[in-house]
Amino acid sequence: MQRWGEVFPRWMIGLAGRRVPPMLAVVPASLVSVLVTAAGFMYIRLVTVNGVSVKDLAAMLPETIWPLWGGALLVATIAYWWRRTACPACDSGRAVSGKASQEAESR
């Protein structure tokens, strides 16, 4: 497991090596997932109302998949939040025990 999203990279002056606050990633990702999903549904509505020609199909088809992309981003965001936040019952991290979580705890 990589430490992406857990520790700031070396190239970030002043923050290098520090833990990333989970909400710094969760809030923007949640917002983007909602916006992408809404934009995708709006585009699907416009395509169904206005119709689509065969010559424009290649340009319009990928945008109809945006709701799936937004949903997948939301699921990934929830999984990240679940993994990075503390368990209220036992007041410990929910990270899977193993080498990666032991390394993260030692830092």
Secondary structure, DSSP 4 states (H G I P E B T S, - for coil): ---TTTB--TTSTTTTTSBPPHHHHHHHHHHHHHHHHHHHHHHHHHHHHH---GGGHHHHGGGGGHHHHHHHHHHHHHHHHHHHSEETTTTEE-PPSSHHHHHHHH-
